[in-house]
Amino acid sequence: MSFLWGVMGGPSSGPQPSGAETIQKLCDRVASSTLLDDRRDAVRALKSLSKKYRLEVGTQAMEHLIHVLQTDRSDSEIIGYALDTLYNVISNDLEEEEQEENLTKVDDLGSQFTEIFIKQHENVTLLLTLVEEFDFHVRWPGVKLLTSLLKQQGPQVQQIILVSPMGVSRLMDLLADSREVIRNDGVLLLQQLTKSNAAIQKIVAFENAFERLLDIITEEGNSDGGIVVEDCLLLLQNLLKNNNSNQNFFKEGSYIQRMKPWFEVGDDNCGWSAQKVTNLHLMLQLVRVLVSPTNPPGATSSCQKAMFHCGLLQQLCTILMATGVPADILTETINTVSEVIRGCQMNQDYFASVNAPSNPPRPAIVVLLMSMVNERQPFVLRCAVLYCFQCFLYKNQKGQGEIVSTLLPSTIDATGNSVSAGQLLCGGLFSTDSLSNWCAAVALAHALQENATLKEQLLRVQLATSIGNPPVSLLQQCTNILSQGDKIDRRGSKVQTRVGLLMLLCTWLSNCSIAVTHFLHNPANIPFLTGQIAENLGEEEQLVQGLCALLLGISIYYNDNSLENYRKEKLKQLIEKRIGRENFIEKLGFISKHELYSRAAQKPQPGFSSPEHMMFDHEFTKLVKELEGVISKAIYKSSEEDKKEEEVKKTLEQHDNIVTQYKKVIREQDQELEELKQRITTLMSQNEQLQATVTQQVSQIQQHKDQYNLLKVQLGKDIQHHNSHGDTFQMNGIQTEEVSKLKEELEEWKNKHELLQGQIREKDFLIEKLKSSQLEIGTTELSSQNSRSGGLEHNNELQKELEMLRSQLQLQSAEINQLLIENQKLQVMNTTADPVLGDSGAIVTHSSELEGQLEQQIKELKSEVKALSEEKESLKQHLDSSSSTVAILQDEKIKLQQEVAESKKEQDDLLVLLADQDQKLSALKIKLKDLGVPVEDEDDIESGDQGDEDEDVEEEEQE
């Protein structure tokens, strides 16, 4: 500040310079100083003076400040001072005291400076570049300055940013800044940027703005968050309102599901802060933006379904039935639920099933209707309930039937324990509160909208007026109240009750001849209507006169002439005599010319500033627009034209019946076509599969044909191969017989071998016995020689035993000889044995030789058996391989025979086709000959060709 003090002069420097002079000196210093520090101090001084001397700084320093932004980019401090100074000059955010003093010229000054700044588009582009800087002292002032420019000259600045390369994308980076101050001011900047510019709104949306904004709202605490949440919600409204592309992108990106946590309020709904109420109000408005009746029907319907499936509608209904919710939030919630269920059958059915948490539980519709007919409830709340009831019945014939059924005699609860919707509507219709009368009449009219069946059923409703008097119909009671007019003391507008009843009667009688007949059956109704129309009443009563004229016109137009005294022609004559046609048409035009009619025709939601303005319903304005011209034409038609019209109507009815029948037939045919299309689709798929199979089979057949040709070539070799195999098969047969014989012989040899072993064991036993007996004989001889005298008797006994042993030895030698003969390989040792006992060693030698020979024979037999078994196994394997080869060859032979048969069949077919073609060719040749055209026979052509070939051969030979 020492520099500023020096410029302005010290206390002893004479007269003080003015602010303009000081600013001029500072501007010269910014322009001429070569040192960066001097320029920085000068810009800082301009910043301090910019709020007090806004006009002077703006006019003298703006060009120099822009030059600083262009040239001193390297110094963030001077750039920050320059941006702050420009912001103070351009912005209208002054102190409250200054705003009160300079209220008239503040806006013009900021707008003029903004216009000077953006005159050069490069200045805005330069500012966008500076906003990209990460330095806080540059980025934050840049964001504030750009926001101020958008506030002053929004469309022009938007256009410059839109044509700037990546202009919008660079600003989207502000939402990702970690510094909350810059992020929050970035949200404010985008609010101004997206106002009323669909192109920028689309770019911002596709730069992932929805994701970032929803993340910020979640981080800040949803509805419990602060003003940042409010700013984000305002930006979301800018992006979505009246922008079908962004709404579709929001729905397709599954962002509707992320809105559900916004409405999860606690059970203790106490302590609602003002910011929370504001946030929740904006959140509800954002939901309404997505399902607004002004949106395309398809987009609205898809959003309604998404809100049901993600549980958002259920959450809204929870708030609707909760206690302790502020009145304005409750009203906006009712309006939001209304538009979420409007025209969506699934949501309407769910809403019909919602019950209030009371004891006993009551349907939410009944609880809301109780509020609507209660005159102590706030006016905006009653309007919201009426709108909710209208939306519930919009294109909902099921809901209309449920409401009307509560009025019919068969379904009314005789115990009186519960109050139905129909009873509440009747109670409101005949109460002493004019607003309740109007709301109930409009609600009941919506229950009859475009539903001729319910209009007829409502004629059955009977009302008990007083004890002892017979009940009267609902239609009669409405006309009675209407005729009484101002005789009944009512709270509120005098005209409102009659307008509501007339709208109900017009809706009830339109397009329902039976209701018209019931209305005309009361002789007091037509005189009352004509009297009301004919009178010259005040301005307030003109609306009633117009509605009476509309009701009388409906009674004429939809009259089926079933009552002789009230035929169309007689009613028109009555109008001509008592009112006059021109006067009637003029009174009928009072409706559409009324200011409140124009307001009601703009949107479905009742938007009335006060109860006195509550006169027309949106759906009723459509009915008036539809019937006004038709009734005017019907009044001027003559009887002949009426007859012609009736004939035309009958013809049209017949035509409609025929068309209905044809439509029914067409529907049936459409169903059949759909079924046939499905069958065709299945058959086509099957056909494709079969074609693929056929293609595979054709390729396989071709392969088999190729194999067949190869086999034909190799047939000679195969025959020889088969012959050799036949011989092998014979050999194999012989070998099998031999193997069986060998097995038998082997078994016999085994038996013999066992017998021989048994005999050898017996012989061994006898030899051992002979050895022992020989020893005993030797001992006995010695003892006999020593004692001859005493053992004569014992000697005789020994002699007998020796004779017996000799005989046994002879028998054994005979048996040994037989064994030698059977084996044919033993040598005969001695044909005769010595009858006298010889040396025992010879006998032992002979028996050992026999044992050796037997063992050798057994070994030879074992080796032969082993060789035979191995040969048997090899023969068996060879036999198996031969049999498998034979089976394969037989299968191939069968396949080849099938292919040959198919080839023959194809050749026969080709021959038949060739014969047919020959017949056709001969027939054509005969026709050509008959026509005189020269035709050559194939034989002539072939002979000619042969002759030409012979001539060519002769010429070659001559050469």
Secondary structure, DSSP 8 states (H G I E B T S, - for coil): -HHHHHHH--TTSSS---HHHHHHHHHHHHHH--SHHHHHHHHHHHHHHHTTTHHHHHHHHHHHHHHHHHH-TT-HHHHHHHHHHHHHHH-----HHHHHHSHHHHHHHHHHHHHHHHTSHHHHHHHHHHHT---HHHHHHHHHHHHHHHHHSHHHHHHHHHHSTTHHHHHHGGGG-SSHHHHHHHHHHHHHHTTT-HHHHHHHHHTTHHHHHHHHHHHHTGGG--HHHHHHHHHHHHHHTT-HHHHHHHHHTT-SGGGGGGG---S------HHHHHHHHHHHHHHHHHT-TTS-HHHHHHHHHHHHHTTHHHHHHHHHH-SS--HHHHHHHHHHHHHHHTT-HHHHHHHHH-EES-SS-EEHHHHHHHHHT-TTS-HHHHHHHHHHHHHHHTT-HHHHHHHHHTTSTTTS-SS--S--HHHHHHHHHTSSBHHHHHHHHHHHHHHTTT-HHHHHHHTT-EE--STTS--EEHHHHHHHHHHHGGGS--BS-HHHHHHHHHHHHHHHHTT-HHHHHHHHHSTTHHHHHHHHHHS---HHHHHHHHHHHHHHHHHHHT--S-SGGG-HHHHHHHHHHHT-HHHHHHHHTHHHHSHHHHHHTT-SS---SSGGG----HHHHHHHHHHHHHHHHHHH--HHHHHHHHHHHHHHHHHHHHHHHHHHHHHHHHHHHHHHHHHHHHHHHHHHHHHHHHHHHHHHHHHHHHHHHHHHHTHHHHHHHHHHHHHHHHHHHHHHHHHHHHHHHHHHHHHHHHHHHHHHHHHHHHHHHHHHHHHHHHHHHHHHHHTTTT-HHHHHHHHHHHHHHHHHHHHHHHHHHHHHHHHS-S----SS--SS---HHHHHHHHHHHHHHHHHHHHHHHHHHHHHHHHHHHHHHHHHHHHHHHHHHHHHHHHHHHHHHHHHHHHHHHHHHHHHHHHHHHHHHHHHHHTT-----HHHHHHHHHHHHHHHHHHHHH-
